[in-house]
């Protein structure tokens, strides 16, 4: 007896049973559905970043530089809110911490109270670093954290570009 007729007969016998047919279809469809859902979830991760809730804590206090009022923190916060890169929520530090811990916010961006004052030292002989504080909850959503890290790098660059230029000293 040849292997080909035996194989045909066994396949025919297996496919004659309805339960076996359903099991075979399930075995074929489950990986297909899993792959389709996976591709759909990661197809364009940046498409809906504007819906990602992020807390913005604006603690900056304006300062005076050469007789002019410097509001770098407020200017940065207003620019972020206007751009709508994320779904920004301007909140207090306590609300941001609570929201980060309970999952309301994926990330927080805090503009410290001395942000403008430190930017004002840009033309001093010993300038201070004006830092933005970012907190992420890595365990919530890995992709959101990666997107946030990339966007916050752009925010840092924008803040550096908007810093007052150092005056030339002769």
C-alpha positions in Angstrom: 0.0 0.0 0.0 1.3 3.4 -1.0 1.5 6.4 1.4 -0.4 8.8 -0.8 -3.8 6.8 -0.7 -3.5 6.2 3.0 -2.9 10.0 3.6 -5.9 10.9 1.5 -8.1 8.4 3.2 -7.0 9.7 6.7 -7.5 13.4 5.8 -10.9 12.5 4.4 -11.8 10.7 7.5 -10.7 13.6 9.7 -12.6 16.2 7.7 -15.8 14.2 7.8 -16.2 14.9 11.5 -17.8 18.4 12.2 -15.9 18.8 15.6 -12.6 18.2 13.8 -13.4 20.7 11.2 -14.3 23.3 13.8 -11.1 22.6 15.7 -9.0 22.8 12.5 -10.6 26.2 11.6 -9.9 27.5 15.1 -6.3 26.3 15.0 -5.9 28.2 11.7 -7.8 31.4 12.7 -6.5 32.1 16.2 -2.9 32.9 15.1 -4.3 34.8 12.1 -6.5 36.9 14.4 -3.7 37.4 16.9 -1.4 38.6 14.2 -4.0 41.0 12.8 -4.8 42.5 16.2 -1.0 42.9 16.9 -0.5 44.7 13.6 -3.5 46.9 14.1 -2.4 47.9 17.6 1.1 49.0 16.4 0.3 50.1 12.9 0.7 53.9 13.5 1.5 54.5 17.2 1.9 58.2 16.7 -1.6 58.7 15.2 -3.4 59.3 18.4 -0.7 60.7 20.7 -2.8 63.9 21.0 -5.2 61.8 23.1 -2.5 60.6 25.6 -3.2 62.3 28.9 -0.2 64.1 30.4 -0.1 66.3 33.5 1.5 69.7 33.2 2.6 71.2 36.5 3.5 74.9 36.0 5.3 76.1 39.2 7.6 78.7 37.5 7.8 82.2 39.0 8.6 85.0 36.6 11.9 86.9 37.1 13.3 90.2 35.9 16.3 90.4 33.6 17.8 93.8 32.7 14.5 95.5 33.7 12.4 93.1 31.6 10.0 90.5 33.0 11.0 86.9 31.9 8.1 84.4 32.0 9.9 81.4 30.3 7.9 78.7 32.2 4.5 80.2 31.4 5.5 80.8 27.8 6.6 77.2 27.5 3.4 75.9 29.1 1.3 78.1 26.8 3.2 76.8 23.8 2.7 73.2 24.8 -1.0 73.7 25.5 -1.4 75.4 22.1 0.4 72.7 20.1 -1.7 69.9 21.6 1.1 67.4 21.2 -0.6 65.5 24.1 -3.9 65.8 25.9 -2.3 68.2 28.4 -3.9 68.8 31.8 -2.5 71.7 33.7 -2.8 70.5 37.4 -1.1 70.9 40.7 1.9 68.8 41.7 -0.3 66.7 44.1 -2.9 66.1 41.5 -0.2 65.1 39.0 1.4 62.6 41.5 -2.0 61.1 42.3 -2.9 60.9 38.6 0.4 59.2 37.7 0.0 56.6 40.5 -3.6 55.8 39.7 -3.2 55.7 35.9 -5.1 58.9 35.0 -1.9 60.3 33.4 0.8 58.5 31.5 3.4 61.1 32.3 3.9 64.4 34.0 6.0 67.4 33.0 6.9 69.8 35.8 8.3 73.3 35.1 10.1 74.1 38.4 9.6 77.3 40.3 13.1 78.6 39.4 12.9 77.8 35.7 12.9 81.4 34.5 15.4 82.5 37.1 17.9 79.8 36.0 17.3 80.7 32.3 18.1 84.3 33.2 21.6 83.2 34.2 22.4 82.2 30.6 24.7 85.2 30.1 26.4 84.9 33.5 29.9 83.6 33.8 28.4 80.6 35.8 25.0 79.8 34.2 22.6 77.5 36.0 20.9 74.6 34.3 17.2 75.2 33.9 15.7 71.7 34.1 12.3 70.3 33.2 11.2 67.4 35.4 9.6 64.4 33.6 8.0 61.5 35.4 6.8 58.4 33.6 5.0 55.3 34.8 6.9 52.7 32.8 4.7 49.8 33.8 1.5 51.4 32.5 2.2 51.3 28.7 5.7 50.7 27.3 4.8 52.3 23.9 3.4 55.4 25.5 6.6 55.8 27.5 8.7 55.5 24.4 6.6 58.0 22.6 6.7 60.3 25.6 10.5 60.1 25.8 10.8 61.1 22.2 8.3 64.0 22.4 9.9 65.3 25.7 13.3 65.4 23.9 11.7 67.7 21.4 10.2 69.8 24.2 13.6 70.1 25.8 15.1 71.3 22.5 12.2 73.8 22.1 12.9 75.1 25.6 16.6 75.4 24.9 15.8 77.3 21.7 13.4 79.7 23.4 15.9 80.5 26.2 17.2 84.1 26.2 20.3 84.5 24.2 23.4 85.4 26.2 24.4 89.0 25.8 27.8 89.7 24.2 30.3 91.1 26.5 33.1 93.3 25.3 
